[in-house]
Amino acid sequence: MNDLNLHARIFRTGTAWYADIDDLGDPLPEDPYWYGLYDSQPAAVEAACTRIASLSTTQCHRLSHGALTA
């Protein structure tokens, strides 16, 4: 089973809030799984949480529909 150990990073950049999601095993800021810019900190946190939930659901869906071997 391939686990994704994701974390979100939220910080202010000038007048916007930056959010990204990366893998704890390979936390390269120049290559995140996802990123976005938002007008407020709550919007950035909500977007990151929603994206992590989506990635988790997608991974679970893939695992449950994977090929079965005998």
N, C-alpha and C positions, 0 to 999 in steps of 0.2 A: 504494500500500500504506500502510495506517495503522499505524504502529508505536506501541506503548505503551512508554514509557520509565518504568517503575515503580521505586519504591524503597520499602523498608520502614523504618519508624521504630519502635524498641523503647525504652521507658523505664519507670522505676518511678514509680508514682503511689500514695503511701501504702504500703499493704500488698500491692498488686497490680502486675502488669506489664502495660502497655498496648502494643499493637501496632497499627499501621495501615499501609496500603499506599496510595500516592498516585502520581500522574503527575508526573514531574519538570518537565514543561512547565506544569503548573497545580497547584502544591503547596499547596493551601488546606487547612489542618488541619480546618476545619469541614465539609469535603465529601470525605472519602477514598473510594476505591473499596471499601474494606473496613476493619473494625477489630474488636478483641476485647480482653478482659481475661483475664489468666492468673495462676496461682499462682506461677509461676517464670519466670525469664528463658529457660531452654531451651525451655519449653513455648511461650512467646510467639514465639521465633525459629522454631521448628518450624512453628507455625501460619502464620506469615507466609510462610515458604518454600513450604509446601504450597499456600497460596492463590495465590502468584505463579505457581507451576507450573501450577495449574488455570486461571488466567486466560490464560496463554501457550498452553496446549493448546486452550482454547476459541477463542482468536483464530486459531490455526493451522487448526483445524477449519473455522471460518467462511470463512477465506480459501480453503481447498482445495475448499469446496463452494459457492463464490460463482458468480454467473452468468458465463458465458463470452460474450464478444462477438467477432464476426468482423470 
